[in-house]
Structure formats: structure tokens, C-alpha cells
Amino acid sequence: MASPPLLVARGVHKAFGGVPALHDVSFTLRAGEVVALVGENGAGKSTLMKVLAGVHRPDAGSVELDGSPVELRSPRESLARGIALIHQELELCDNLTVAGALFLGAELRRGPFLRARAMAAAARPWLLRLGLDVAPHTPVAALSPGQKQLLEIARALRAEARVLIMDEPTSSLTQGEVERLFAVVRDLKAAGVGIVYITHRLGEVRAIADRLVGLRDGKNSGELAAAEATHDRIVALMVGRALAKAARTPHAPGAEVLRVRGLRTRAFPQQAVDFTVREREVVGIAGLLGAGRTELLRALFGADRAVAGTIDVGGRALAGHGPADAAAAGLVLLPEDRKHQGVVLGMPVDQNLSLPTLHRRGRWLDRRYERELAVRSIADLQIATAGPGQLVGTLSGGNQQKVVLGKWLAAQPKVLLLDEPTRGVDVGARAEIYARLHELAAQGLAVVFVSSELEEVLQLADRVLVLRQGALTADLSREHMGEQAIMLAATAMEAS
Amino acid sequence: MKKVVGIAVLLLVVGVVTTLGSFDPESGSYTFLSPFNLENLLQRIGLYGVLSLAAAFVIVTGGVDLSIGAVVCVAGCVLPWLLRDLEWSPWLAMPAVVLGCGAIGLWHGLLVVGVGLQPFVVTLCGLLLYRGLMRAFTDDQTMGLGDTAEGLRWFATGKVPLTAEFGLPVPLLVLAVVALATWVLWTRTVAGRHLFALGRSEQAARFSGVATGRLTILAYVVCSLLAGLGGCLFVLDVNSAQASSFGNFYELYAIAGAVLGGVALRGGEGTVLGVVLGAALMQLLPNTIRLLGDSDKLEFAVVGGVILLGACADEGLQHWLARIRRR
């Protein structure tokens, strides 16, 4: 074949404020190929993708499209040349209709007037092609995360994209939606679209990719053909070493530390939830998307007001109903939406770490406490940062998560609630987080976590609670928990 | 910090230009540096500076208070009424007015936090409501203090003599005290840290156990307290107030001074020194125009133009610095 590859990046360098993010990175994508880009957080995956999408301009190196060099100065220019970036956090305007979002920036019009009906009609074939079963006039806000993802892809295809860059496309999709997405990806592949796929879910990589390209510390770390990509080899490509599987040794549970009675959340006011958690226990909460898991954690922490119910922490009823009261009683939450609820992105690492505990040191700012806490947490949790003064917004996802964990550990909690603690976190940091949670449980902490990944639940938990439509449908001990038992409790048909 | 340096440089440049431009060949001196002009300017900086700090408190939380001018009007009309019509003691009346204005802030805070209304809407309605009520209450009559507040007037018109001709205006000292207290609160207390954290991200702060609702309300209370204090000083300065015009547009001077001084409207950013310098520049510019030009017709246009220019220069400077750093 003489035809040049669809997209080539050669010797790309990129640094931010003197810190190199990419060092002499090369990358090739052929038409009709799915390339998985793998690497730990901070390895430079996102930076490389943003260079290709015209968000960042490389300090050195070149990008070639169909064999001829191009300069990508803005996302708009990249898109005009057929390179589309599908964002991790979906960036659709919620107030538009499906057709409106599809044609955003390229509206069909007559003079200054929109041709709404024509756009709706023109939208149908695109929706059909992606198996998106919604009417063109549906508001975007009414779509599920999976449908939004498909709509984003439709939008890229409508703009005649030949290169699709997908950054963690499945992180908020249900199993069915993931399969739908994979079918679409295979379709596009057959149509000659080149796809770059970024994910931390190694199972997906093996299911969908033709080739794997590894990045480590901003440099190329090698390639693997799909056929030779075993789990261990992928991990080796990413982290350059084999990871020891966290050996789970369940600890003998201690005294009861969390007792929940008749808790009714706003989302499911008709369902009362009862359960208890003991010291040194690691409890997983499983269930499908929308089963009320996040709502349950938020109600426990007091971030949302519960409709009814009592929460005892360490034998004493929670006095108030706000996060401040919960934290004071020793019940803390590592929230699902890290960027908006977990950390204050515009504040430095040390100020984030001290935020929940500063007031315990009196009314005056205790700078020395803050400094010591930062130094200690950065060392303990191995937070990769230039220093305590670095803005949290400039850290990678895994390191931001460590900051959230650190700020709550400083509060010396009795019960640690975690909502999707490893979402968007790479395998290396994941293993660290798992090990840390087990260590904390061994020290007497009760850990309650929500996860959408069954593998994670099974690996991490001593006990699993299953939610379905806001109701607790199963409480499985270690010997009874298995993939099948959990899925059954999570999906059993509604008894009418 | 960079912003403070920028505004300080701008202040210095405008000050030097004004000085040089105000040279009077007849007397052989600089009119700008005359004790009369300087005392006058510093007094105004003190008065308006208090209002800019008031505005900054709310802007730091990510909100805005458009009712500052109307609260100034309330203080300006109620203080004479208490003193002349009800014959209260001056030392009781002024604290009562300031606290009453604080209650207006409490009301704003409850509407924003408790009811969940937009700060812009709440305080815009406040602006119309309080001024309207004052006009009805005073029947559009001028409210004069007469000679009932002789002792109090020292706060607005008094001077602490430094030389035979020049004395420091007391309002500037009032501003110094308020600024110092604000600086301590913002940079040395847990409440201040929490205030800035919630301005950056209300959700993340709440999820960290920060009492975001209480703090936001507090910011509105402090804002209106300071606006009330400013209103008292303004009416003590001129000795009378007319409800339809007293304090008109002052909220805009206040906000402009704060923003010029580096307080970001998105919240969570700002320094006390910056606000004071911003307020000072807001008062220096009209002075410049009056000294260099014959009339003050261009006052608004020049002030608006300079703020815009400053914002552009700041933005350009940031880009330039970022580009240099990238090399």
C-alpha cells in the first residue's frame, strides 16, 4: 500500500511552564484503524490528543495529515481538516435540542433565520446511523450520558471527521450503552474512519483496539498488536513494571460504627434503607446507573437533605444534616464529581488539604499546621506535585483524588464514604488507592464505596450491598458475593 | 500580587502626569500638590474606599451588590431624621443606622442563600426598593443635619494636622482601620480562607464541611454595614441628603474600584491593598480631569476608558508573560 497513513505526529515536544509534558513523541494512525493510547495519569495522553485536536500547539515536531504537513492552530481548524475530539466531560449545550446540538456552528438557515424543520429532518439519518433512538426535538438535557456520547460522535461525523479522538468515552456509560458504542466504533472503522481511543479500562482496550500505543512520563513506551495484548503486557507498557495484585486479607470487623435506619433519599422517597457497617469493614455498594447509590452517599454525608431516617456514627446520632456536621462526627465523603465537589481547582494543594480541618485549630489561620499537613500528605500519599503551592487544577486526575483523600484523612474520620474513587484513575494509581484503603481499614476505619466496575467491587469489598431503584435488594458477605449474585440483585425484574 | 503592582504603577503614572500637568506658571507651583487639593482627594479616597471594600466582600463570594448606593441613601436620610426629628444622641444614632443597614444585608443574604435568588436580582430590586422608599419617606425633601451632629462630623471632615498647612483627613484613617480589619479577616483567619474557597467553588467548599451559607450571608451583612458606615460619613460630610440623588451610582464606583484593584467578578480572588489602590485611582482620575481640562463633562468617559484600557493591558500582559514563560 502506497497511500500514506491518515495521521502522523513526529517528534512532538510540549512543555507547560517549563515542565515537559511530551518529549519527542511520535504517533501514527491509519484509516480504518482503532488505536488505543494507554498510559498512567500524567503520562501525556491528554496533551498529545490536545495537540492533535489543535487545542495546544506543539513546541517542536510536526503533524501530517494524508502525508502532508499541517499546522493545527485551533480546535476549529482541526475540525475543518477532519479531526474531532470527543471530550471526557461531554460538552454539549444542555438547553439545545438534539438537532440543534448536532448542527451547532453549522446551522441550516435562510438568511438570518434558522430552518428548524429542515435541521430536524436532516438530523434523522445521523441519529439512525448511530442507533440513537430519540426524536430530533428532544432536549439534550433529557439524554442519558450514553446517548450524549453518541450524539457527540454524530456531531463529529456530521462535520465529516475522519479522525475521531475519544477520551474515556465509557466512563459514565451503562454496559448496554458501552456495547452500543463499540458497535458504532466498528461501523466507523469499516467506513475508514481512524479512531484514537483512550481508556483506563483494560478489558475495553482488548475488546476494541487493533493496536496499542503506550506513553510513559511524556515519552513513547512502545507498541503492542491487539493479538499480543495480555493484561500483564498492557500494564507493563503503561507502568514499566508488573503490578502485584493487592492481596486481600479481610480483617476481623470490630464494633458497629455506622447505623442507618429508615433512610429515605429525595430521589427515592418511598424506599427506606437500613444497614450497618462495622470498624475495619470494606463495604461495596453495587447497582446499575441510577439505582440511587450516589444519592444514598450524599444523603449520608448531608450534602442532600434526607426525607427521613436516622444516621448513627460511633453510637451517636448525627446532630445536624450538613456536611460540616457529618465531618465533625467522623463521617466523610470523597465525592463522585472530583473537579467540582472534591477539590477547589483554583486553590493550591496545601490549602485544599487543610480546608476541612483548619477550623479545628481555632479561628486564626494556623499556617504551620497547614504547611506540616501538606508536607506529610504529599509524602504519605505520594502526591506528584511541584510543591504545596501548586494549583490543584494543574494536577492529574489521580493526584487530585489523592488530595481529596488526604484532606479527609487529616480529619481522622471513623467512616470513609467513597463515590467512584477510581473513575478516570489509571491502573498504577488505582493499585495505590486500593492498597491505601485496605491499610486504612486495617487501622480501624470503616470504608463504604460505590463503584460501577464489578471487578473493582469484587476485588476490594468484604461485603456488598446492592441497590435497585433506591431499595436495598441484597447484602452479600464475602463468601456469597459473585458477579452473578450481584447482577441478579441489581437487575431482577420489578415485582408488581 | 501582580495585579496590585500593575494598579500601583498605573496610579503612580496618573499621579505624576497630573502633577506635571497642573503646573501653574503664575504662582510657580503645582496645583495638584496644594494642601487643599490633596486633602480633598484623600478625603474622597477614604469615603469611596470604604464602599469599594464593601463591594469586594460580596464579589469575593462570587456575588454582586448593586444596592450599595441605595443603602448609602438610606443611611444619609435616616441619620438626619434620627438626629433632628427624634433628637437622638449622635453617639447612639450613628451606630443604630450602621446596624440597621447591616440588617438590610442580612435580608439580602437570606434571599440569596435561603431562597436561592440571584444576587444580581436581589440587590437590583434592593437598589430600586430602598431609594423609592426613602423618597416616599422624606417626601423628596432635603434632610439636613443642621448643627445636631457637630461632634460626629469630625469623622467626615476632620483632619489630623501634620504640618501647618496639611492635615490627614479623618475618612482616610477610617478607611485604614476598615482595610486593616478586612486584611486580617481575609488573610489571617479561617473564616477568610473559607470565604475565598467558597468564592472559587461553592460546591467543593460545602463538600469540605465549610458553612458556605452562613459565610455568604455574613459577606452581605458586612457589605451593607460598610455601605451604611459610608453613607453616614457622606451625609456628615455635606451635612444634608436628598433621597432622589444621594448616593446615586455609588455602587458602580464601588464595584469599579474593587474590580480595578484585582477583585475577580467570578469570585475567590482579590487583595485588600488592590481594592484600596483601585478606589484611589477611581478618585484620582476625576481630579486629573478637572485639573488638566476645563470642565468635568468628560469625567465618566475618561474613567470608563481608563478602566477598559487597564483591563486590556492586564489581559495583554498576562498573555505576554505566559508566552515568555513558554519559551
Chai-1 contact restraints between the chains, C-beta under 6 A:
chainA,res_idxA,chainB,res_idxB,connection_type,confidence,min_distance_angstrom,max_distance_angstrom,comment,restraint_id
A,G17,B,R325,contact,1.0,0.0,6.0,A-B,restraint_1
A,P323,B,F207,contact,1.0,0.0,6.0,A-B,restraint_2
A,P323,B,G209,contact,1.0,0.0,6.0,A-B,restraint_3
A,A324,B,G209,contact,1.0,0.0,6.0,A-B,restraint_4
A,A324,B,A211,contact,1.0,0.0,6.0,A-B,restraint_5
A,A327,B,G209,contact,1.0,0.0,6.0,A-B,restraint_6
A,P335,B,F207,contact,1.0,0.0,6.0,A-B,restraint_7
A,H340,B,Q203,contact,1.0,0.0,6.0,A-B,restraint_8
A,Q341,B,Q203,contact,1.0,0.0,6.0,A-B,restraint_9
A,Q341,B,A204,contact,1.0,0.0,6.0,A-B,restraint_10
A,Q341,B,F207,contact,1.0,0.0,6.0,A-B,restraint_11
A,V343,B,A204,contact,1.0,0.0,6.0,A-B,restraint_12
A,V344,B,A197,contact,1.0,0.0,6.0,A-B,restraint_13
A,V344,B,R200,contact,1.0,0.0,6.0,A-B,restraint_14
A,V344,B,S201,contact,1.0,0.0,6.0,A-B,restraint_15
A,V344,B,A204,contact,1.0,0.0,6.0,A-B,restraint_16
A,G346,B,R200,contact,1.0,0.0,6.0,A-B,restraint_17
A,M347,B,R200,contact,1.0,0.0,6.0,A-B,restraint_18
A,L355,B,A197,contact,1.0,0.0,6.0,A-B,restraint_19
A,L355,B,S208,contact,1.0,0.0,6.0,A-B,restraint_20
A,P356,B,S208,contact,1.0,0.0,6.0,A-B,restraint_21
A,P356,B,G209,contact,1.0,0.0,6.0,A-B,restraint_22
A,L358,B,V190,contact,1.0,0.0,6.0,A-B,restraint_23
A,H359,B,V190,contact,1.0,0.0,6.0,A-B,restraint_24
A,R363,B,T189,contact,1.0,0.0,6.0,A-B,restraint_25
A,R363,B,V190,contact,1.0,0.0,6.0,A-B,restraint_26
A,W364,B,T189,contact,1.0,0.0,6.0,A-B,restraint_27
A,L365,B,R188,contact,1.0,0.0,6.0,A-B,restraint_28
